[in-house]
Each structure stands twice: as C-alpha cells, then as structure tokens.
Amino acid sequence: MTDKAIRRALARARDGKAFDETESLVLLGARGADLDPLFEVSARVRDAAMVAAGRPGVVTSSRKVFIPLTRLCRDRCHYCTFVTVPHHLPAAYLSPDEVLEIAHAGAAQGCKEALFTLGDRPEDRWPEAREWLDAHGYDDTLAYVRAMAIRVLEETGLLPHLNPGVMSWSDLQRLKPVAPSMGMMLETTSRRLFEEQGQAHFGSPDKDPAIRLRVLEDAGRIGVPFTTGILVGIGETVPERLDTILAIRRVAREYGAVQECIVQNFRSKPDTAMRSTPDLGEEEYLATIAVTRLLLGPSVSVQAPPNLSEPQQIPRLLAAGVDDWGGVSPVTPDHVNPERPWPEIDRLREVTEARGFALAPRLTSYPEPPPDPDRWPGPAITFRVPRRRQTERPGRDDPGYAPRQTLLRAALTGKSSFAVAAAADLLHDSDTALLALLDAAFSRFLLDSGPGDKGCTAKTAIPPAPEPTECAPDRVVGRAGRRWRNSVGRGLRQGPPRPCPAIPRRWRCRPCPGT
C-alpha cells in the first residue's frame, strides 16, 4: 500500500465519489497521519446521518438493563466468557421472578430498555436446559424468551430488545409482536474462521456466516428493526473484514431494516481459547469504524461500545464517525464483557459534549421508523411508548415517533390506523383543518372494520367528547390495542372494560346511540 494509493482513495471519498473494494482496503489500512483526513470524511457522513434522523449534533445512547436469560449455549466460541456449563449455574435459566426483579430495578433507575441476551438453543446440547423447559411448560428457549418479553413489557413498561441468536423466519414472526427491535451480530463472513479447526468459530453451528446472513435478510423481509455488527480482531483478514461490512451494507440497502451496525473490537479474556490473542490495535479499530461509516452511509447508525475502549480513547471514537453509544446500564454489568464496566452516564455526556455534541436518550427502536406503516411495530409495543406533541426536538427517544409529514400522509391516505391515532397527538389544537380530516379518517377505519370487529359501529364521525368515558364491554380498546383487532392488529390479551388511552382523547369511545 503506497502513499499515493491512500491519497487517491481519500480524495475520492472527500469528493463524495464511490470507491471500489481496492480503495476500501486501502482506507482500512490507514494509520497515523492518514487517519485525520479519513476522519474528516467519515465525520461528514456521520453528521449527515444525524440530520437525516432528525437529531443534528446529537449522539444517542440507550439506558437499559441486561437480562442474561440463560448462560448456556450449544456453540463453542473460542473467545466467549458469557457461556458456561450447567454445574456452574444454580439453574439453567433465570426464573420469571428473577427476570422481573432485574427489570423492576431498571425501571426504578429510569431505564427504558430490557436487553435479553442468551446462548443459542441450549436445549439442543444440554439435557439440563431441556429438562428445565419441560418442567416449566415451554417448548423451547424462544418460547420462554417470548413469555418473559411479554411479562417485562406488561409489568414494568421496559421495551424488550431481543438477542436470542440465530432465528428462523417463524421465530422472527412470533417474536416481532412482543419486541420493538431485535439483534444479532453478524461478526464475520469468514468461512475460514468457521470451518478450520482452532479458529474462533470452529465447532459453533450457529456461527455459519450463510445462516447468520439469512437471519438478517429474513428480519428485513419481515420488517423487524434490527441491530447487527462486526467483531474486529478475532483472526479475520482485512479483506474478510471488508467483506463483512459490504454484506451488512447489501442487506441494509435491499431490505432497509438494519437500524444500527456495531463495530466491536476484540478484547482477549482469561480462561478462553483465545486468551493469548492480542487485542485489536487502536488505530486499526478507528480505521475500521471510519470505513464502516463511509460504506454504510447516513442511513445506518454506527455504534462503538464505550466500555471496550480506554477512557482516553473514547473521544477518538466520535471523531471516527460514531453517532451512538449503544446500551449503557446503571443497574447491571455487561455480562458479555464483565471485566469492562460501563462508563457513568455523566462521564459519557462530558466526553460527548467536549467534542461539540449533545447526548440524548433513545429507545430500542430508532426514532425514524420504516416509511411503510404496515412494517411498524405492532400495537402492543407502539401504544406503550409515550407520544409527545413536541416532535421537533433533538434526540427524540420515542420509537412511535415518525416525522409529521410521514404520519399525516399515512393517516390521510388510509394506510395505517395507528398513524391516525398518533398523528392527532402530534397536532396542535390550532390545526383545526387537519384535525377535522383526521376525524374523518378515524371514522373511516371504524366503518371499514366490518361486522367481525367489535369496535364502535357508529356511521358518523365521533364528535369530541368533553370527558373520556368507559367503553361498553363489547367496545373495549385497551392500552395495548387489545381490541381493534381487524384495523390495528391482535393485542396480547383481552382486558376488562376501561377507558381507551390508546386513542387520542377526542376519539375515545362513547356508547353508541341505542346501546
């Protein structure tokens, strides 16, 4: 790699021109003085990403709790300390009470996300896991994940972010209604690391790159907001590293569901097969972040875990193009990297503001939902997210949020009953003309629901009610969208008659004439 090749690649990137794989490899090899011009270009793309997300100059993070549902796994990754064996655990899985205890502690500390992390399908390897699931009435681990996600959502208000590893199409379908987002690290597309004995992923069936890419593609087809990423420094070559980034870019462009790419640096740990492997160098890591930002563009957020870098290195992560710090917990440790404690939120804010940015919270699903209303999270998730009138503010942390124009377009064209409800909350009382149109749109949804829907069947627009009243028993619209089954979607469970906070106050049900 010559200085001339680096200068040429940097010039093309600076001019906004597309660069090929050869030039990408050159930029991945940037070191020393060549990093500053690379950062200058990647920072421009990062700033464009912030503007596109409606948060110019704002770096985000998620306040979360870490729920290690099970530390058993059927894989044998050579760098992992999270996974253990049954006789080192009091039980194969956390009990429901233990899960809720962690979630309640997080809710008391202002957390908004419950990160479920666990090993891949431990029941296929460990009889203890199979016996525990059978004793508690669950078909498999993912059935237990789903049940706990529902309980955490219902009883604590925390939004689940699920990391259960490899999932099939049907697995994604059954988990989507109970979680606003999911994730799985692609890590690497290197088949060499998977197939050759002694390499990082040898003996781990769920680390097959083809299978993991299929999960990303299926999540995109289904419309699950998905977080993925690369693990840098586990023995991959630079071309293999580039191939991983390009694979993520292809899936993000084709399906649009990759909301975030984590660029995670390898840290060797004692008592692992890779304990003698040196940690990834700082400059190599920073170059990878910058090139990832350039190749993914402004449509995908780029995250670097702040606890995996030394405190003095964190500002350079921002310089390289990071726009999100990921989940930071005030309650639980990073169970995957227990030797690396989370930085304090106040300290992270100081570092962020010293670089000229603001730090703001977000939820598990990014503020910008997919433009197609039919791909938004289900009502059981969406209606639990507080909606606010002030939509134009930095760092909006509401996954139910959509730009005003998107919501109004979806509502007034009859594409989304959720959009009708949400758009009203985003309008001011002075927007009388638009509110009148939304009144008509809401009535249209009621009229279109048909006799199979138990919702209100009034044939005229429902006028504003001075005070909310209770729905009749056959017109229940619970907070999770427990009715409106045909027009909004199936809720989690049926509830008793109650007011309808899921719908804007002006449209809450009143008994129809003659009932």
Secondary structure, DSSP 8 states (H G I E B T S, - for coil): --HHHHHHHHHHHHTT----HHHHHHHHT--GGGHHHHHHHHHHHHHHHHHHTT-TTEEEEEEEEEEEEE---S---TT-SS---GGGSSSSS--HHHHHHHHHHHHHTT--EEEEEE-S-GGGT-HHHHHHHHHHT-SSHHHHHHHHHHHHHHHH--EEEEE-SS--HHHHHHHGGG-SEEE---B---HHHHHSTTSTTTT-GGG-HHHHHHHHHHHHHHT--EEEEEEESSS--HHHHHHHHHHHHHHHHHH--EEEEEEEE----TTSTTTTS----HHHHHHHHHHHHHHHGGGSEEE--GGGS-GGGHHHHHHHT--EEEEE-SSS--SSSTTS----HHHHHHHHHHTT-EEEE--SS-SS--SSGGGS--HHHHTTS---S--SSTT---TT---HHHHHHHHHTTS-HHHHHHHHHHS-TT-HHHHHHHHHHHHHHHHHT-TT--S---SS-----SS-----GGG---TT--S-TTTT---SS---S---TTS-GGG-----TT-
